Structure formats: structure tokens, C-alpha cells
Amino acid sequence: MDSLLLTWLRDQTRDWRPSIVGVFREHAAHSDWPLTAHSPGDLREQLTTLGHLLPLPSEPAALANVMEIELRRHLTRGAADVDGGHIEEGTERSYPDLEFTGAPFGEGTQAVDIKCARRKLSASGTPTGSLNNRIALYTGNTYFLWPQLKFSGILRPFDEYTDHVSVVVLYTYDASLPERIMDVSVVVHETWRIASRSRASATREYIGSVSRIGDIEAGDGDFATAEEFYAYWRAPSIGWKKSPEAERLLRQALEAQDT
């Protein structure tokens, strides 16, 4: 049975689509003011024609950041209307993006992280059914590996969250569009349900998602239970690189015990 928070997030994101279509350029070769538009589409066409609307960045991280910011605001505004619910925002580089508390969302403090994932296309431009790159779910060698410690990039120790949820924005990239984005859909699952046994990057300490889009949508990852997921990725055999911050925090914790 889905949790209260999962149900609420799915309701909030079912029809959500990014509405940012470009970057506004203030100074353009245009002096005929005022500008009158009869619809959003008309305004977009006029701004584009007049040179006031530039395309969004094509770099994946920058494009994802634009979508994440808009979806974060959508969820924050929605939560503000929930009587007895509370939402706390993280920074753009912290984990998680959002914290949910209050009876309408379930027990304890729950972590919600927003991810954007591009569909992989064939040489002919047809979707292959896979992600272009695995989603980076957690940083494996810091707060995930040492869940009792408060790291600088996390709002509270990982173990203090009663649940961890990923909101995944799936999209197809189209360079010909000023917004670069088409065919958007949103998937919401407990994070462990979309996890794989592979890292998200060969050079970074990130836990990766499964790569098949059907598995992402179904929440059908490589693990049967949350316990299996945590046991696998926290096993010494994974061989995470040592984190200087983790070593400092562990040293401080040991020194505190000795005093």
C-alpha cells in the first residue's frame, strides 16, 4: 500500500509539465511598445520573433536544474495548502531537495529528491526505452555510508528520515525546440525501488538507478526489499573511496565519546 506522501506526490505531479520555454533577453532590436499578446502562445511567438526569448541551455545539468527548480516550487506551493503539513526546502546542492513532515504526509520527516532523466535516442532519433545515463540516487561514500552523521551536504543525518522518495522527471531532448524538452512524464517511487547494482558514474561515488525506463516507471529495480538494497551498497566489498569529511566527522564522534 502506498504511503500518504507517495499518494500526494503522485497526485501533484500527474499533470505537471515544465512551463519555462526560454530565457528572457531584456535588450533586443525592438522599440515598438507596449507589446500586446492575446494568449501565452501568442506572447511566446512575439518574444521569439522580436529576439527577446532565447533557448534554454542544452547542457544536461543546466537543463535539469531549470526543471527541478520549477517542480520544487510547484510542490512547495501545493504543500502550503495542506492543513497540518509542513515542507522544508534544501539548497540546490543539498540532500534532499525537500523535507515533508506532518500527519497528512505520514509519520516522521521524509526526504524527497527531484531527479531529471533524459531518454536515450537511437541514431534515427527514436527512443530506445533506456535512459541516456543512469540517475545518481545517493552519494555513496558520505551520508549514505555513514547515516548517523550530519554531513555538510545533507539537512540532517540520513537515518533520521523515515523514508526516502525520488520524484523522477523523464523527458526527451529536442535541440530544435527553444525549451529543449518534450514528452515529459513524472514518476514517484521510494528511492530503493529504482536502484540498481551499478554506479551512476565510473568516476564518481554515486549509486545508480536502473537504466530501463519501463523499470523506472514500474519501480522495478534490482532489489526485492529496502533491507537488501542497503546491505548491498553498504557492504565493504563495494569499495567506496574514503571521504575526508567522513573521516573528520568520525574522528570528532570518537573524541566526543572519550571526553
C-alpha positions as CSV (number, residue, x, y, z in Angstrom):
1,M,0.0,0.0,0.0
2,D,1.3,3.4,-1.0
3,S,2.2,5.9,1.8
4,L,0.3,9.1,2.2
5,L,3.3,11.1,0.9
6,L,3.7,8.9,-2.2
7,T,-0.1,9.3,-3.0
8,W,0.1,13.1,-2.5
9,L,3.2,13.4,-4.7
10,R,1.7,11.4,-7.5
11,D,-1.4,13.4,-7.4
12,Q,0.6,16.7,-7.5
13,T,2.8,15.6,-10.4
14,R,0.4,13.6,-12.6
15,D,-0.4,16.6,-14.8
16,W,2.7,18.7,-14.1
17,R,4.8,19.8,-17.0
18,P,7.6,22.4,-17.1
19,S,6.3,25.8,-18.4
20,I,9.7,27.5,-18.8
21,V,10.2,27.8,-22.5
22,G,13.3,30.0,-22.8
23,V,15.4,32.7,-21.3
24,F,14.2,36.3,-21.4
25,R,16.5,38.7,-23.1
26,E,15.8,42.3,-22.0
27,H,17.7,44.2,-24.7
28,A,16.6,43.3,-28.2
29,A,16.3,45.2,-31.5
30,H,12.7,46.1,-30.7
31,S,11.3,49.5,-29.7
32,D,7.5,49.2,-30.5
33,W,6.0,49.3,-27.0
34,P,3.7,48.4,-25.5
35,L,3.6,44.7,-26.6
36,T,0.1,43.2,-26.6
37,A,-0.5,39.4,-26.5
38,H,-3.7,37.6,-26.7
39,S,-2.5,34.2,-25.3
40,P,0.6,32.6,-23.8
41,G,1.3,31.1,-27.2
42,D,1.0,34.5,-28.9
43,L,3.3,36.0,-26.3
44,R,5.9,33.3,-26.8
45,E,5.7,33.7,-30.6
46,Q,6.1,37.5,-30.4
47,L,9.0,37.3,-27.9
48,T,10.8,34.8,-30.1
49,T,10.3,36.8,-33.3
50,L,11.4,40.0,-31.6
51,G,14.5,38.4,-30.2
52,H,13.5,38.7,-26.5
53,L,13.3,34.9,-26.0
54,L,16.5,32.8,-26.2
55,P,16.6,29.0,-26.0
56,L,17.2,27.2,-22.7
57,P,20.7,25.8,-22.2
58,S,21.4,22.4,-23.9
59,E,23.8,21.2,-21.2
60,P,22.0,18.4,-19.4
61,A,22.8,19.5,-15.8
62,A,21.8,23.1,-16.5
63,L,18.6,22.0,-18.2
64,A,17.8,19.6,-15.3
65,N,18.3,22.4,-12.8
66,V,15.7,24.6,-14.6
67,M,13.1,21.8,-14.4
68,E,14.0,20.9,-10.8
69,I,13.6,24.5,-9.6
70,E,10.1,24.8,-11.2
71,L,8.9,21.5,-9.9
72,R,10.2,22.3,-6.4
73,R,8.2,25.5,-6.4
74,H,5.1,23.6,-7.6
75,L,5.4,21.1,-4.8
76,T,6.1,23.8,-2.2
77,R,3.1,25.7,-3.2
78,G,0.9,22.6,-3.1
79,A,2.1,21.6,0.3
80,A,1.3,25.1,1.7
81,D,-2.3,24.3,1.1
82,V,-2.2,21.1,3.1
83,D,-3.5,21.8,6.6
84,G,-1.2,20.3,9.2
85,G,1.5,19.6,6.6
86,H,5.0,21.2,6.5
87,I,7.7,21.4,3.9
88,E,11.3,22.5,4.2
89,E,13.5,23.3,1.2
90,G,17.1,22.3,0.9
91,T,19.6,24.2,-1.1
92,E,20.2,23.4,-4.8
93,R,23.2,21.2,-3.9
94,S,22.0,19.6,-0.7
95,Y,20.2,16.3,0.0
96,P,17.3,16.2,0.0
97,D,15.6,18.8,-2.1
98,L,12.5,18.8,0.1
99,E,11.6,17.6,3.6
100,F,8.0,16.7,4.4
101,T,6.5,16.5,7.9
102,G,3.1,16.4,9.4
103,A,0.2,13.9,9.7
104,P,-1.2,14.5,6.2
105,F,2.1,13.2,4.8
106,G,2.7,10.3,7.2
107,E,5.0,9.7,10.1
108,G,8.3,11.5,10.9
109,T,10.4,13.5,8.5
110,Q,10.5,12.2,4.9
111,A,13.1,13.1,2.3
112,V,12.1,13.9,-1.3
113,D,14.7,14.3,-4.0
114,I,13.9,15.5,-7.5
115,K,15.7,13.9,-10.4
116,C,15.6,14.6,-14.2
117,A,16.4,11.8,-16.7
118,R,16.8,12.1,-20.4
119,R,15.5,9.3,-22.6
120,K,18.2,7.7,-24.8
121,L,17.6,8.0,-28.6
122,S,18.8,5.9,-31.4
123,A,20.8,7.3,-34.3
124,S,17.5,7.9,-36.1
125,G,16.0,9.8,-33.2
126,T,13.7,7.0,-31.9
127,P,13.5,6.4,-28.1
128,T,15.4,3.2,-27.2
129,G,13.5,2.5,-24.0
130,S,16.5,3.3,-21.8
131,L,17.9,6.3,-20.0
132,N,20.7,8.3,-21.6
133,N,22.5,8.0,-18.3
134,R,21.7,6.3,-15.0
135,I,20.2,8.6,-12.4
136,A,22.6,9.4,-9.5
137,L,20.4,8.4,-6.4
138,Y,22.8,9.0,-3.5
139,T,26.4,9.9,-2.8
140,G,27.6,6.6,-1.6
141,N,30.7,7.4,0.4
142,T,29.3,10.1,2.7
143,Y,25.9,10.5,4.2
144,F,24.7,7.2,2.8
145,L,27.6,5.1,4.1
146,W,27.6,6.9,7.5
147,P,23.8,7.5,8.0
148,Q,24.2,8.5,11.7
149,L,26.5,11.5,10.9
150,K,25.4,15.0,9.9
151,F,27.3,15.9,6.7
152,S,27.5,19.4,5.3
153,G,25.5,18.5,2.2
154,I,22.5,17.0,4.0
155,L,19.8,18.7,6.0
156,R,20.0,16.1,8.8
157,P,21.6,12.6,9.3
158,F,20.3,10.2,6.7
159,D,18.9,7.8,9.4
160,E,16.6,10.5,10.8
161,Y,14.4,10.3,7.8
162,T,11.6,7.8,8.0
163,D,11.5,7.4,4.2
164,H,13.4,8.5,1.1
165,V,11.5,9.2,-2.1
166,S,12.6,10.1,-5.6
167,V,10.5,12.2,-8.0
168,V,11.9,11.5,-11.5
169,V,11.1,13.7,-14.4
170,L,11.5,11.8,-17.7
171,Y,11.9,13.8,-20.8
172,T,13.1,13.6,-24.5
173,Y,15.7,16.1,-25.6
174,D,15.0,18.0,-28.8
175,A,17.6,20.6,-29.8
176,S,15.3,22.3,-32.3
177,L,12.9,23.5,-29.6
178,P,13.8,26.6,-27.5
179,E,12.7,24.7,-24.3
180,R,14.7,21.6,-25.5
181,I,12.2,19.4,-23.7
182,M,9.3,17.2,-25.0
183,D,7.2,14.2,-23.9
184,V,7.6,14.9,-20.2
185,S,6.3,12.4,-17.6
186,V,6.8,12.2,-13.8
187,V,7.4,9.0,-11.8
188,V,7.4,8.8,-8.0
189,H,8.8,5.9,-6.0
190,E,10.7,5.1,-2.8
191,T,14.3,5.5,-4.0
192,W,15.4,2.0,-3.3
193,R,12.8,0.7,-5.7
194,I,14.5,2.2,-8.7
195,A,18.1,1.4,-7.6
196,S,20.5,-0.8,-9.5
197,R,23.7,-2.7,-8.6
198,S,25.7,-0.3,-10.7
199,R,27.2,3.1,-10.0
200,A,25.8,6.1,-11.9
201,S,29.3,7.1,-12.9
202,A,32.6,5.3,-13.4
203,T,34.5,8.2,-11.8
204,R,32.1,9.4,-9.1
205,E,30.9,7.8,-5.9
206,Y,27.2,7.7,-6.9
207,I,24.7,4.9,-6.5
208,G,22.9,4.5,-9.9
209,S,19.4,3.7,-10.9
210,V,18.3,1.0,-13.2
211,S,18.5,2.1,-16.8
212,R,15.4,0.7,-18.5
213,I,12.6,3.3,-18.5
214,G,9.9,0.6,-18.0
215,D,11.6,-0.5,-14.8
216,I,11.8,3.1,-13.6
217,E,8.1,3.6,-14.2
218,A,7.2,0.4,-12.5
219,G,9.5,0.8,-9.6
220,D,11.1,-2.5,-10.5
221,G,14.8,-2.1,-9.6
222,D,17.4,-4.6,-8.8
223,F,16.4,-5.2,-5.2
224,A,13.5,-7.0,-3.7
225,T,13.5,-5.1,-0.4
226,A,14.9,-1.9,1.1
227,E,17.0,-4.1,3.5
228,E,18.6,-5.8,0.6
229,F,19.4,-2.5,-1.1
230,Y,21.1,-1.0,2.0
231,A,23.0,-4.2,2.8
232,Y,24.4,-4.4,-0.8
233,W,25.5,-0.8,-1.1
234,R,26.9,-0.5,2.5
235,A,29.0,-3.7,2.2
236,P,32.8,-3.3,2.5
237,S,33.1,-5.1,-0.9
238,I,31.7,-2.0,-2.7
239,G,35.0,-0.3,-2.0
240,W,33.9,3.3,-1.7
241,K,36.7,5.9,-1.8
242,K,37.5,7.4,1.6
243,S,35.7,10.7,2.2
244,P,37.8,13.3,4.0
245,E,34.7,14.8,5.6
246,A,33.5,11.4,6.8
247,E,36.9,10.8,8.4
248,R,36.8,14.1,10.2
249,L,33.2,13.6,11.5
250,L,34.1,10.0,12.7
251,R,37.2,11.4,14.5
252,Q,35.0,14.1,16.2
253,A,32.5,11.4,17.2
254,L,35.2,9.2,18.8
255,E,36.8,12.2,20.6
256,A,33.4,13.2,22.0
257,Q,33.0,9.6,23.4
258,D,36.4,9.8,25.1
259,T,35.6,13.1,26.9
